[in-house]
């Protein structure tokens, strides 16, 4: 086999095996709660596993995970929601003691290239408030209902004329 062809085949296989990639990690304050958004690109329908952790005082603490066990101090304060290409960590009652380097790790089932991860440094006084539009995205069911009902509202308005 030609070495060039062999390298091309290996690169193609590795690219196909690489199922997801963390694209962006951001953090914001929602009232007194921290929200960390982990956006990713997924190239497969395989189930996704995740882990949110924080590193502080040179020690990693697992906040919420489907990969390993969360630490007790975070179990009752953390929740994760998943939307299309977005995994959101919600950490309730966020204080300065929760400051540190937050990490989002993702792994798709049968992806043998390893976990994909991103870090973000979170300091309470430097966090922005979560944008209003991104809040709507979290609960799109009522927004979708409103958009679907607009033609009906217009039809009722037209009939009344």
C-alpha positions as CSV (number, residue, x, y, z in Angstrom):
1,X,0.0,0.0,0.0
2,X,1.2,3.5,-0.9
3,X,2.3,5.3,2.4
4,X,0.3,8.4,1.3
5,X,-2.9,6.4,0.9
6,X,-2.3,4.7,4.2
7,X,-2.0,8.0,6.0
8,X,-5.1,9.3,4.4
9,X,-7.1,6.2,5.4
10,X,-5.9,6.5,9.0
11,X,-6.8,10.2,9.1
12,X,-10.3,9.5,7.7
13,X,-10.9,6.7,10.3
14,X,-9.7,9.0,13.2
15,X,-11.9,11.8,12.0
16,X,-15.0,9.6,11.7
17,X,-14.3,8.1,15.2
18,X,-14.1,11.6,16.7
19,X,-17.8,12.0,17.5
20,X,-18.0,15.2,19.5
21,X,-16.1,18.4,20.2
22,X,-16.5,21.0,22.9
23,X,-16.9,24.2,21.0
24,X,-17.5,26.8,23.7
25,X,-17.7,27.1,27.5
26,X,-19.2,30.1,29.1
27,X,-20.5,31.1,32.5
28,X,-23.0,33.7,33.8
29,X,-25.1,34.5,36.8
30,X,-28.8,33.9,36.9
31,X,-29.9,35.6,40.2
32,X,-27.7,34.0,42.9
33,X,-27.1,30.9,40.7
34,X,-24.2,30.1,38.4
35,X,-24.9,28.7,34.9
36,X,-22.1,27.1,32.9
37,X,-23.0,26.4,29.3
38,X,-21.0,23.8,27.5
39,X,-21.7,23.9,23.7
40,X,-20.5,21.1,21.6
41,X,-20.7,19.7,18.1
42,X,-21.9,16.1,17.9
43,X,-21.4,14.0,14.8
44,X,-23.2,10.9,16.1
45,X,-26.5,9.8,17.7
46,X,-24.6,7.9,20.3
47,X,-25.5,8.8,23.9
48,X,-23.4,11.6,25.5
49,X,-21.8,11.4,28.9
50,X,-20.6,14.5,30.7
51,X,-18.8,15.7,33.8
52,X,-18.6,19.2,35.3
53,X,-15.9,19.8,37.8
54,X,-14.1,22.6,39.5
55,X,-10.4,22.9,40.4
56,X,-9.6,25.0,43.4
57,X,-6.6,24.8,45.7
58,X,-5.0,22.5,43.2
59,X,-7.7,19.8,43.7
60,X,-10.4,18.6,41.3
61,X,-14.0,18.4,42.7
62,X,-16.7,16.7,40.7
63,X,-19.9,18.8,40.7
64,X,-22.2,16.8,38.5
65,X,-21.4,13.8,36.3
66,X,-22.6,10.8,34.4
67,X,-19.0,9.6,34.3
68,X,-18.0,9.6,38.0
69,X,-19.5,10.3,41.4
70,X,-20.4,13.9,42.4
71,X,-19.0,15.2,45.7
72,X,-21.5,15.6,48.6
73,X,-21.1,19.3,48.9
74,X,-22.5,19.8,45.3
75,X,-25.1,17.0,45.1
76,X,-28.1,19.1,46.4
77,X,-26.9,22.3,44.8
78,X,-26.2,21.2,41.2
79,X,-28.4,20.3,38.3
80,X,-27.7,19.7,34.6
81,X,-30.0,20.2,31.6
82,X,-29.3,19.0,28.1
83,X,-30.5,20.6,24.9
84,X,-29.5,20.1,21.3
85,X,-25.7,20.7,21.3
86,X,-25.8,22.3,24.8
87,X,-25.2,20.9,28.3
88,X,-25.9,23.4,31.1
89,X,-24.7,23.2,34.6
90,X,-26.8,25.1,37.2
91,X,-25.1,25.6,40.5
92,X,-27.5,27.0,43.1
93,X,-26.6,29.5,45.8
94,X,-23.3,30.4,44.1
95,X,-20.8,32.2,46.5
96,X,-17.1,33.2,46.3
97,X,-16.2,29.9,47.8
98,X,-17.4,28.3,44.6
99,X,-14.9,30.3,42.5
100,X,-12.3,28.4,40.6
101,X,-11.5,26.8,37.2
102,X,-14.7,25.0,35.9
103,X,-14.3,22.2,33.4
104,X,-16.8,20.5,31.1
105,X,-15.8,17.1,29.8
106,X,-17.9,15.3,27.2
107,X,-17.6,11.8,25.8
108,X,-19.9,10.0,23.3
109,X,-20.4,6.3,23.6
110,X,-18.1,4.3,21.4
111,X,-15.8,7.4,20.8
112,X,-12.4,6.0,21.4
113,X,-10.5,9.2,20.9
114,X,-11.0,10.2,24.5
115,X,-12.9,12.9,26.4
116,X,-13.3,16.4,25.0
117,X,-13.0,19.2,27.6
118,X,-12.8,22.9,28.1
119,X,-12.0,25.1,31.1
120,X,-13.2,28.5,32.2
121,X,-12.1,30.6,35.2
122,X,-15.1,31.7,37.2
123,X,-14.8,34.7,39.6
124,X,-18.1,35.9,41.0
125,X,-17.4,39.7,40.7
126,X,-16.4,39.3,37.0
127,X,-19.4,37.2,35.9
128,X,-22.0,38.8,33.6
129,X,-25.7,38.3,34.1
130,X,-27.2,35.7,31.9
131,X,-28.8,37.2,28.7
132,X,-32.5,37.2,28.5
133,X,-32.6,35.5,25.1
134,X,-30.6,32.5,26.4
135,X,-33.0,32.2,29.3
136,X,-35.8,31.7,26.7
137,X,-33.9,29.0,25.0
138,X,-33.8,26.9,28.3
139,X,-37.6,26.7,28.3
140,X,-38.6,26.7,24.7
141,X,-41.9,24.9,25.1
142,X,-44.0,28.0,25.9
143,X,-42.1,30.0,23.3
144,X,-42.8,27.3,20.7
145,X,-46.5,27.3,21.7
146,X,-46.7,31.1,21.3
147,X,-45.1,31.0,17.9
148,X,-47.4,28.2,16.8
149,X,-50.4,30.1,18.0
150,X,-49.6,33.3,16.1
151,X,-51.4,32.2,12.9
152,X,-54.5,31.3,14.9
153,X,-54.5,34.7,16.6
154,X,-54.1,36.4,13.2
155,X,-57.0,34.4,11.8
156,X,-59.2,35.4,14.8
157,X,-58.3,39.0,14.3
158,X,-59.1,38.8,10.5
159,X,-62.5,37.2,11.2
160,X,-63.5,39.9,13.6
161,X,-62.9,42.6,10.9
